[in-house]
Every structure is written in structure tokens, then in C-alpha cells.
């Protein structure tokens, strides 16, 4: 992917926080919709206008603000009060999703509590291990270890086997009976499919995709601190 993807991410994040980059991501009206399980949306978050935006991929210069709620179960980093909310639509077998992680970390390091990251699942059908990995990650999430499992999976994308899921779960000190039961019962499959349907209907059909205060940015590229 071209580096313009990361530049767009940085610009939109900077605008939402208020550093001024030449355009604004504020909604035409203040967001007053409750995000499920998360309390009232901050007034600067442009993720919940009165009606859902049309489902279509983002085009160059697209200013659409999408209605992109998220559920309480979805893993987050950063406070709900953050000025900028990034919903990262991702899956564990996608190499481009792994490549974008340094960019996300750079944003978190730079803006800290002004940014919240929300993880959203979109396990692509042609990646056979994406859905099992998503279920294993949510099984770890039940025990407060989603991000640790997330990091292990992305660091070992060519080894997303059931055996490794159990090995990593043991290494993380998880209750193995609970972990195995969660996976074998497909406990979180419906939630994963719900996330996939919601975010792909808003245009994030490939991975990775990002809704930044409701605006869709697609693709992965190295972190950049400027457009130069």
C-alpha cells in the first residue's frame, strides 16, 4: 500500500484531537447516541449521526461520517472519554493487519489518552485460520488477556494452530478448561460474525480498515510523522 494511508490516519487523528491539519472531522450535529455498553459518545466523536451512512467503500476525498457503534465485549485500549476513537477492523491471518500495528502503536504513544482503539473482527473467508484465531482471542479476552493473545497471534501468523492457541493460553496463565470450553462451544462466533457484518456493511470490506471518528480509512503502511 502507498504511504498515503498512514498520512491520512495521522491527519484525521490530529484533527480530531484539535492540532489543526486543515480540515475538521466534527459531525454536522453533535453525536448524542449511546454506543452499546460504553455510555454516551463524547461530543467530538463523529461515529453516531442520526442515521447510518450508505454502505460503500471510501473513495478519495470521501467525507462520509459512518454510524459505527461497537459492543461492550469488543476489546479497547484507551479511555471512553478519548477525543478520537479508532475502530480497527482486522483479522489475525492478514499480513497487512500485522504491518499496520507499528502505526497504531505510534498513534497511541503520541496521543496517549486522547485516542481510544477498538478492535473489530473481520475474518476473511479465504483465510482458513482467521475465524479460529478470532474465537481463541475472544476466549482469552474472557480472562482479561485479549491484547496479549492478539500480540502473540500477529507475531506468529503462520502458526495459527489449535495447538499453539493452547500453548499460548498456558503461557499466559489462563484457566485452560474455561479457554477450551469457550472455543469448542463456539461461544463467541455469533459476536464475531455480528462485527464482521456491521463493519463490512459500512464499507470496511477488506482488512485492515479503520473508522476514525466515523470516517473510513483503508490500508496499511509504515508510520509517518509528516507528509514529507
N, C-alpha and C positions, 0 to 999 in steps of 0.2 A: 504494500500500500504506500501511497505517497505520504510525505510528512505533513501535508496539509491537514490530515485528520487530527493529529495531536495539537497542531496550532489552533484549530477550531475549538477543540476541547479546552485548551488553555484560555482562549479568548472568552468563551462563554462562561467558564468558571470565574474568570476575573471580573466580567461584567456583573454577574450575579452577586459577587461579594462587594462590588462597588469601587473597584480600582479604575474604572473608566477605560474602555478599549474602543470607543467609537460607536457602540450600539448597545441597546438595553435588552434584557430578556424578561423584563417585567410584563405580566399579563395585562390585557386591556382592562380587566377589572380585578380587584383583589381576590385571591383564592380564599374561598370560605367553606370549602368542602372538607369533611372529615376523611382522612386517609385511614383505611381499616386498621384498627388496633394501634394506631400511632398518635391519636389525638389530633388537634387542629393543625392544619397546614400553616407554616409560617407565612406571613403576608407577602414575602418576596418570592415564594415558591410558585412557579407558573405551571404546576402539574395538574391543576384541577379546575379548569374553566367549567362553565355551566353545562356544557355538552361535550361528548367525545369528539375529537378531531377525526376527519376521514382517515381510514386505514390505507396508507400508501407509503412507499419508500420516500425518504427525504431526498429532494433534488438540490442542486447547487443553489445557495441563497434562500432555501426554504425557511420561512419564518414561522411555520406552524407550531402552535403550542398544543401538545397532546395531553389528553387526560390519562395519566398513568398512575393509578393508585397502586398500593402494594399491601400485602398481608402482614400481620404481626409475626408470623413464623419466619418471614424472609430475613436472612442474616444482614446485619448492618455494622458499619464502622462509623463512628462519629455521632454527635447528638442529634435528636429530632429537631432541635432548635436551629440547626445549621442553616445559613443563608442559601447555600447551594446544595441541592440533592441530586446525586448522580445514581441513576438506576442502571447498573451494569448487566446487560443481557448476555449471558455467557454459557459456555459448556466446557467440560473438563478434557475432552479429546481434541479440541480445536487448537491448532498451533498458534493461530493469530490471537486467540484469547490469552495464551501464555505470554506472547510478545508485548501485550499492552499492559501487563502488570507493573513494570517499572514506571510507566506513565502515571498510572493510578497512584502508586506509592509516592511519586514526586509531587503530585497534587496534594495528597494527604500531608506530606512533610511540609509543604509550602504554606498551605492554608489552614491546616490543623482543624480546629473545631468549627471553622466556617464551612466545612464540607462534610456531608454525610454520604457514604457509599452504601447502596442497597444492592444485594446480589439477587439476580433473577435467572432462572433456568430456561434454556432453550436447547435441549439435547437434540442435535440434528439427526435425522433418520439414517443417514449414511455413515454415522459414527456408532458402531455397534456397542461400544463400551460407555458411551456418553450417558445413557439413562441409568445403567447400573451404578456408575460413578456418582450421579446426582442423588440416587437413593442412599448410597453409602455416606455421602457428605451430609445429607439430612439426618441420617441415623446418628452420625457424630454430633450434629447440631443439637439433637435431643439432650446430649450430655455436655453441652457447652463447649464443644471442640470443633465447630464448623470451620473456622478460619485456619486452624492447624491442619485439618484434613484437606482443606482447599489447597494449602501450600504444598503439601506432600503430593497431591494428585497432579498439580501443574508441574511440579519438579520431576515427575515420573510418568509423563503422558503415554509413553509406550509400554507401560507396565500396569495398566489399569485392570488387574485381575482380581477375582474374588479373594484369592489367597493373599494378595497384597493389601486389599482393603482390611482384612482381618489382622494382618501383621501390623499395619499402621495403627489400627484401633488399639491393639495391645500396647504398642509403643506409646500411645497417647494416654494409656491408663484407663481406657473405657471399660464399662461393665459389658463383657463380651456376650453374655446371654441376652441382654437387652439390645445390644447392637445387632446381633444375628437375627433376633426375632423381628426387629424393625424392617430389616431387608427382606427376609423370607416372606413376610406378610404383605409386602408392597405398600407399607403404611403411608408412604409419602408420594406415591406415584401420582395420585389424583391431584395433589397440590402442584407437583412439578408440571404436569400437563396443563393445569389451570394457568400457571405462569406463562408457559410457552404460548398458549392460545391468546392470552391477553396482550403480551408484548409484540408478538408477530402481527396481531391484528392492527397494531399501531404503526407498523412499518418495519420493525426490527426483525426481519426475516432471516438474515444471516447473523453470523457471530464474528467478532463481538459487535454489540450495538449499545449505545448509551443515550439515555434520556437525561438531559441536563436541564433541570428546572422545566421539564416538559418538552424540550427541543431535542430532536433526534440527530445524533452524530454516529456514523458507522465507520468501522475500520480500526486498524491498529497500526501504530508507527512509533518510532522512538520518541522519548520525551524531549521536548524542546523548550527552552526558556524564553525564546523570542522568535520572531518570524524571519530573522535574518539568516 
